[in-house]
């Protein structure tokens, strides 16, 4: 028999959770081995992270999106990164 949760889950404090997601995304971008990704900003609201900034290549934008999506707590991404040619 599989146990069933009988008590409701406690609401998560989204402000601190969003802050921690933001910090994790920034840390992961900085540690990715691409120094120019450090200029990308990420804001989190209820697990939805919006990345913004400018990069010189499409490939760099893809790396930033991939790194952010793999970060713990990120449920969805919104891309506002601009590729400058």
C-alpha angles and dihedrals in degrees: 000000000000115000115241123215107243100178121069117249116259113250113257117238096245097193095060091038091051090048092051092047090051091051092047092050092049091047092049092048090050092048095046093094095246108106094195090062089070088080092062113103125209128197122188130207117175092334095312108119121200114202118201137172141082130286131178098227137040088229090061091053090051091051091051091050093047094048092048094047091053091053116110113259097022110125100169139003133222113198119216095153114132121213110216117205 
